């Protein structure tokens, strides 16, 4: 069956490109029953679906475990840590922590107010902005830029997918019975 599905996808690429954006289920009608047949021996149709139509395993028990652990952690914090934090926190220390937040400090570090040499960067940016020169796509530098940009994008996409998979595996192992519970 997998061979037929794979072939049906490959032989239907043109149809896939014609579909409007959305979620679809590929349905294969194969009256011959032969997994090695080709079009027109089988027909492929794409039926529009909604996310609600997908069959997801019940994750309520896992999230119930997360809720219970979260409530337990809040109770521990309020009992043992919270009183000490409230005792030692002053308006002055709160303002210092607010100013030292990474979102603020990163902007400050690259501002002209903190780093005077950033004035040169501002000047260069204005120069480039006022005199843009289009580069021909056939130049080796433009091709190298495109190749490098595409490789960075695919690397970041792979890193994000890997990160998300690791988070999911960690969550399942802590709360959902492990990665093997998906097949049960």
ZADO-1210 file (C-alpha; in nm, 4 decimals, padded with zeros to 6 digits):
<atoms>
<atom x="00.0000" y="00.0000" z="00.0000" code="UNK" pos="1"/>
<atom x="00.2849" y="00.2386" z="00.0789" code="UNK" pos="2"/>
<atom x="00.4246" y="00.1964" z="-00.2740" code="UNK" pos="3"/>
<atom x="00.0895" y="00.2891" z="-00.4229" code="UNK" pos="4"/>
<atom x="00.0538" y="00.5928" z="-00.1962" code="UNK" pos="5"/>
<atom x="00.4055" y="00.7076" z="-00.2811" code="UNK" pos="6"/>
<atom x="00.3407" y="00.6667" z="-00.6545" code="UNK" pos="7"/>
<atom x="00.0040" y="00.8426" z="-00.6230" code="UNK" pos="8"/>
<atom x="00.1724" y="01.1430" z="-00.4625" code="UNK" pos="9"/>
<atom x="00.4439" y="01.1564" z="-00.7283" code="UNK" pos="10"/>
<atom x="00.1973" y="01.1200" z="-01.0139" code="UNK" pos="11"/>
<atom x="-00.0338" y="01.3860" z="-00.8636" code="UNK" pos="12"/>
<atom x="00.2180" y="01.6651" z="-00.8055" code="UNK" pos="13"/>
<atom x="00.0488" y="01.8788" z="-01.0703" code="UNK" pos="14"/>
<atom x="-00.2846" y="01.8416" z="-00.8934" code="UNK" pos="15"/>
<atom x="-00.1240" y="01.9307" z="-00.5594" code="UNK" pos="16"/>
<atom x="-00.0005" y="02.2586" z="-00.7024" code="UNK" pos="17"/>
<atom x="-00.3530" y="02.3451" z="-00.8175" code="UNK" pos="18"/>
<atom x="-00.5123" y="02.3006" z="-00.4740" code="UNK" pos="19"/>
<atom x="-00.6042" y="02.6087" z="-00.2735" code="UNK" pos="20"/>
<atom x="-00.4144" y="02.6480" z="00.0546" code="UNK" pos="21"/>
<atom x="-00.5632" y="02.4294" z="00.3235" code="UNK" pos="22"/>
<atom x="-00.5737" y="02.0830" z="00.4724" code="UNK" pos="23"/>
<atom x="-00.6575" y="01.7892" z="00.2431" code="UNK" pos="24"/>
<atom x="-00.6861" y="01.4135" z="00.2658" code="UNK" pos="25"/>
<atom x="-00.5635" y="01.2177" z="-00.0346" code="UNK" pos="26"/>
<atom x="-00.8042" y="00.9367" z="-00.1275" code="UNK" pos="27"/>
<atom x="-00.6953" y="00.6648" z="-00.3704" code="UNK" pos="28"/>
<atom x="-00.9499" y="00.4572" z="-00.5574" code="UNK" pos="29"/>
<atom x="-00.7747" y="00.1432" z="-00.6831" code="UNK" pos="30"/>
<atom x="-01.0277" y="-00.1035" z="-00.8257" code="UNK" pos="31"/>
<atom x="-00.7507" y="-00.3382" z="-00.9464" code="UNK" pos="32"/>
<atom x="-00.6053" y="-00.3874" z="-00.5971" code="UNK" pos="33"/>
<atom x="-00.2603" y="-00.3984" z="-00.7567" code="UNK" pos="34"/>
<atom x="-00.0115" y="-00.1900" z="-00.5511" code="UNK" pos="35"/>
<atom x="00.2196" y="-00.1616" z="-00.8533" code="UNK" pos="36"/>
<atom x="-00.0371" y="-00.0109" z="-01.0911" code="UNK" pos="37"/>
<atom x="-00.0067" y="00.3350" z="-01.2468" code="UNK" pos="38"/>
<atom x="-00.2550" y="00.6022" z="-01.3488" code="UNK" pos="39"/>
<atom x="-00.5185" y="00.5661" z="-01.5022" code="UNK" pos="40"/>
<atom x="-00.5611" y="00.2264" z="-01.3284" code="UNK" pos="41"/>
<atom x="-00.6175" y="00.4176" z="-01.0041" code="UNK" pos="42"/>
<atom x="-00.7804" y="00.7544" z="-00.9326" code="UNK" pos="43"/>
<atom x="-00.6656" y="01.0130" z="-00.6799" code="UNK" pos="44"/>
<atom x="-00.8880" y="01.2773" z="-00.5268" code="UNK" pos="45"/>
<atom x="-00.8198" y="01.5313" z="-00.2569" code="UNK" pos="46"/>
<atom x="-01.0923" y="01.5977" z="-00.0024" code="UNK" pos="47"/>
<atom x="-01.0791" y="01.9153" z="00.1997" code="UNK" pos="48"/>
<atom x="-01.0558" y="01.8626" z="00.5759" code="UNK" pos="49"/>
<atom x="-01.0569" y="02.0735" z="00.8905" code="UNK" pos="50"/>
<atom x="-00.8287" y="02.0348" z="01.1896" code="UNK" pos="51"/>
<atom x="-01.1314" y="01.9169" z="01.3880" code="UNK" pos="52"/>
<atom x="-01.1605" y="01.6210" z="01.1474" code="UNK" pos="53"/>
<atom x="-00.8182" y="01.4858" z="01.2470" code="UNK" pos="54"/>
<atom x="-00.8095" y="01.2010" z="01.4954" code="UNK" pos="55"/>
<atom x="-00.5739" y="01.2944" z="01.7775" code="UNK" pos="56"/>
<atom x="-00.5085" y="01.0682" z="02.0749" code="UNK" pos="57"/>
<atom x="-00.6645" y="01.1837" z="02.4012" code="UNK" pos="58"/>
<atom x="-00.4052" y="01.3969" z="02.5767" code="UNK" pos="59"/>
<atom x="-00.6222" y="01.4991" z="02.8727" code="UNK" pos="60"/>
<atom x="-00.4444" y="01.2627" z="03.1185" code="UNK" pos="61"/>
<atom x="-00.1038" y="01.4086" z="03.0294" code="UNK" pos="62"/>
<atom x="-00.2239" y="01.7657" z="03.0739" code="UNK" pos="63"/>
<atom x="-00.3971" y="01.6688" z="03.3977" code="UNK" pos="64"/>
<atom x="-00.0530" y="01.5583" z="03.5218" code="UNK" pos="65"/>
<atom x="00.0927" y="01.8923" z="03.4147" code="UNK" pos="66"/>
<atom x="-00.1832" y="02.0785" z="03.6018" code="UNK" pos="67"/>
<atom x="-00.1287" y="01.8746" z="03.9194" code="UNK" pos="68"/>
<atom x="00.2485" y="01.9261" z="03.9083" code="UNK" pos="69"/>
<atom x="00.2050" y="02.2978" z="03.8420" code="UNK" pos="70"/>
<atom x="-00.0286" y="02.3384" z="04.1392" code="UNK" pos="71"/>
<atom x="00.2161" y="02.1470" z="04.3575" code="UNK" pos="72"/>
<atom x="00.5063" y="02.3687" z="04.2452" code="UNK" pos="73"/>
<atom x="00.3030" y="02.6862" z="04.3114" code="UNK" pos="74"/>
<atom x="00.2242" y="02.5639" z="04.6623" code="UNK" pos="75"/>
<atom x="00.5928" y="02.4880" z="04.7281" code="UNK" pos="76"/>
<atom x="00.6969" y="02.8288" z="04.5947" code="UNK" pos="77"/>
<atom x="00.4366" y="03.0163" z="04.8000" code="UNK" pos="78"/>
<atom x="00.5376" y="02.8255" z="05.1128" code="UNK" pos="79"/>
<atom x="00.9180" y="02.8321" z="05.0931" code="UNK" pos="80"/>
<atom x="01.0437" y="03.0818" z="04.8328" code="UNK" pos="81"/>
<atom x="00.7773" y="03.3511" z="04.7928" code="UNK" pos="82"/>
<atom x="00.8038" y="03.4949" z="05.1452" code="UNK" pos="83"/>
<atom x="01.1817" y="03.5387" z="05.1087" code="UNK" pos="84"/>
<atom x="01.1506" y="03.7012" z="04.7654" code="UNK" pos="85"/>
<atom x="00.8882" y="03.9460" z="04.8947" code="UNK" pos="86"/>
<atom x="01.1029" y="04.0203" z="05.2013" code="UNK" pos="87"/>
<atom x="01.4190" y="04.1036" z="05.0037" code="UNK" pos="88"/>
<atom x="01.2637" y="04.2741" z="04.7001" code="UNK" pos="89"/>
<atom x="01.2579" y="04.6529" z="04.7033" code="UNK" pos="90"/>
<atom x="01.1300" y="04.9008" z="04.4440" code="UNK" pos="91"/>
<atom x="01.4933" y="04.9849" z="04.3647" code="UNK" pos="92"/>
<atom x="01.5933" y="04.6200" z="04.3006" code="UNK" pos="93"/>
<atom x="01.2801" y="04.5668" z="04.0906" code="UNK" pos="94"/>
<atom x="01.3721" y="04.8673" z="03.8725" code="UNK" pos="95"/>
<atom x="01.7320" y="04.7416" z="03.8341" code="UNK" pos="96"/>
<atom x="01.6059" y="04.4007" z="03.7201" code="UNK" pos="97"/>
<atom x="01.3623" y="04.5680" z="03.4811" code="UNK" pos="98"/>
<atom x="01.6399" y="04.7777" z="03.3263" code="UNK" pos="99"/>
<atom x="01.8753" y="04.4787" z="03.3001" code="UNK" pos="100"/>
<atom x="01.6257" y="04.2674" z="03.1089" code="UNK" pos="101"/>
<atom x="01.7965" y="04.1267" z="02.7948" code="UNK" pos="102"/>
<atom x="01.5389" y="04.2848" z="02.5630" code="UNK" pos="103"/>
<atom x="01.6350" y="04.6293" z="02.6967" code="UNK" pos="104"/>
<atom x="02.0095" y="04.5760" z="02.7278" code="UNK" pos="105"/>
<atom x="02.0464" y="04.4362" z="02.3755" code="UNK" pos="106"/>
<atom x="01.8816" y="04.7479" z="02.2321" code="UNK" pos="107"/>
<atom x="02.0938" y="04.9734" z="02.4527" code="UNK" pos="108"/>
<atom x="02.4205" y="04.7980" z="02.3617" code="UNK" pos="109"/>
<atom x="02.3664" y="04.8733" z="01.9912" code="UNK" pos="110"/>
<atom x="02.2404" y="05.2285" z="02.0366" code="UNK" pos="111"/>
<atom x="02.4408" y="05.5430" z="01.9652" code="UNK" pos="112"/>
<atom x="02.3776" y="05.6557" z="02.3225" code="UNK" pos="113"/>
<atom x="02.5807" y="05.3641" z="02.4650" code="UNK" pos="114"/>
<atom x="02.8131" y="05.2833" z="02.1734" code="UNK" pos="115"/>
<atom x="02.9294" y="05.5989" z="01.9896" code="UNK" pos="116"/>
<atom x="03.0793" y="05.3957" z="01.7014" code="UNK" pos="117"/>
<atom x="02.7261" y="05.2925" z="01.6022" code="UNK" pos="118"/>
<atom x="02.6983" y="05.6399" z="01.4459" code="UNK" pos="119"/>
<atom x="02.9166" y="05.5029" z="01.1643" code="UNK" pos="120"/>
<atom x="02.6761" y="05.2131" z="01.1136" code="UNK" pos="121"/>
<atom x="02.3864" y="05.4570" z="01.0978" code="UNK" pos="122"/>
<atom x="02.5748" y="05.6640" z="00.8385" code="UNK" pos="123"/>
<atom x="02.6523" y="05.3545" z="00.6266" code="UNK" pos="124"/>
<atom x="02.2891" y="05.2424" z="00.6442" code="UNK" pos="125"/>
<atom x="02.1727" y="05.5838" z="00.5227" code="UNK" pos="126"/>
<atom x="02.4258" y="05.5721" z="00.2370" code="UNK" pos="127"/>
<atom x="02.3113" y="05.2296" z="00.1198" code="UNK" pos="128"/>
<atom x="01.9459" y="05.3233" z="00.1596" code="UNK" pos="129"/>
<atom x="01.9757" y="05.6329" z="-00.0615" code="UNK" pos="130"/>
<atom x="02.1801" y="05.4699" z="-00.3371" code="UNK" pos="131"/>
<atom x="02.0585" y="05.1141" z="-00.3909" code="UNK" pos="132"/>
<atom x="02.2290" y="04.9376" z="-00.6767" code="UNK" pos="133"/>
<atom x="02.0493" y="04.6290" z="-00.8068" code="UNK" pos="134"/>
<atom x="02.2738" y="04.3299" z="-00.8545" code="UNK" pos="135"/>
<atom x="02.2327" y="04.0976" z="-01.1485" code="UNK" pos="136"/>
<atom x="02.1214" y="03.7498" z="-01.0415" code="UNK" pos="137"/>
<atom x="02.3873" y="03.5891" z="-01.2643" code="UNK" pos="138"/>
<atom x="02.6815" y="03.7264" z="-01.0660" code="UNK" pos="139"/>
<atom x="02.8699" y="03.4710" z="-00.8546" code="UNK" pos="140"/>
<atom x="02.8268" y="03.6857" z="-00.5435" code="UNK" pos="141"/>
<atom x="02.4487" y="03.6940" z="-00.5840" code="UNK" pos="142"/>
<atom x="02.4388" y="03.3170" z="-00.6428" code="UNK" pos="143"/>
<atom x="02.6591" y="03.2608" z="-00.3386" code="UNK" pos="144"/>
<atom x="02.4307" y="03.4861" z="-00.1324" code="UNK" pos="145"/>
<atom x="02.1231" y="03.2913" z="-00.2458" code="UNK" pos="146"/>
<atom x="02.2901" y="02.9568" z="-00.1721" code="UNK" pos="147"/>
<atom x="02.4061" y="03.0729" z="00.1696" code="UNK" pos="148"/>
<atom x="02.0664" y="03.2204" z="00.2512" code="UNK" pos="149"/>
<atom x="01.8871" y="02.9004" z="00.1503" code="UNK" pos="150"/>
<atom x="02.1257" y="02.6847" z="00.3522" code="UNK" pos="151"/>
<atom x="02.0811" y="02.9051" z="00.6601" code="UNK" pos="152"/>
<atom x="01.7029" y="02.8913" z="00.6227" code="UNK" pos="153"/>
<atom x="01.6994" y="02.5123" z="00.5890" code="UNK" pos="154"/>
<atom x="01.9384" y="02.4748" z="00.8837" code="UNK" pos="155"/>
<atom x="01.7179" y="02.6944" z="01.1019" code="UNK" pos="156"/>
<atom x="01.4094" y="02.5025" z="00.9933" code="UNK" pos="157"/>
<atom x="01.5795" y="02.1717" z="01.0786" code="UNK" pos="158"/>
<atom x="01.6924" y="02.3100" z="01.4147" code="UNK" pos="159"/>
<atom x="01.3380" y="02.4233" z="01.4943" code="UNK" pos="160"/>
<atom x="01.1892" y="02.0886" z="01.3956" code="UNK" pos="161"/>
<atom x="01.4506" y="01.9046" z="01.6018" code="UNK" pos="162"/>
<atom x="01.3886" y="02.1310" z="01.9008" code="UNK" pos="163"/>
<atom x="01.0122" y="02.0807" z="01.8778" code="UNK" pos="164"/>
<atom x="01.0556" y="01.7026" z="01.8522" code="UNK" pos="165"/>
<atom x="01.2833" y="01.6989" z="02.1570" code="UNK" pos="166"/>
<atom x="01.0320" y="01.9043" z="02.3564" code="UNK" pos="167"/>
<atom x="00.7527" y="01.6698" z="02.2530" code="UNK" pos="168"/>
<atom x="00.9540" y="01.3610" z="02.3450" code="UNK" pos="169"/>
<atom x="01.0422" y="01.5172" z="02.6807" code="UNK" pos="170"/>
<atom x="00.6802" y="01.6044" z="02.7478" code="UNK" pos="171"/>
<atom x="00.5612" y="01.2568" z="02.6529" code="UNK" pos="172"/>
<atom x="00.8251" y="01.0885" z="02.8657" code="UNK" pos="173"/>
<atom x="00.7354" y="01.3038" z="03.1679" code="UNK" pos="174"/>
<atom x="00.3585" y="01.3189" z="03.1383" code="UNK" pos="175"/>
<atom x="00.2273" y="01.0974" z="02.8601" code="UNK" pos="176"/>
<atom x="00.3773" y="00.7548" z="02.9207" code="UNK" pos="177"/>
<atom x="00.6683" y="00.8047" z="02.6829" code="UNK" pos="178"/>
<atom x="00.7126" y="00.8185" z="02.3074" code="UNK" pos="179"/>
<atom x="00.5872" y="00.4616" z="02.2711" code="UNK" pos="180"/>
<atom x="00.2338" y="00.5538" z="02.3871" code="UNK" pos="181"/>
<atom x="00.1681" y="00.7145" z="02.0465" code="UNK" pos="182"/>
<atom x="00.1213" y="00.3728" z="01.8857" code="UNK" pos="183"/>
<atom x="-00.1105" y="00.2335" z="02.1515" code="UNK" pos="184"/>
</atoms>
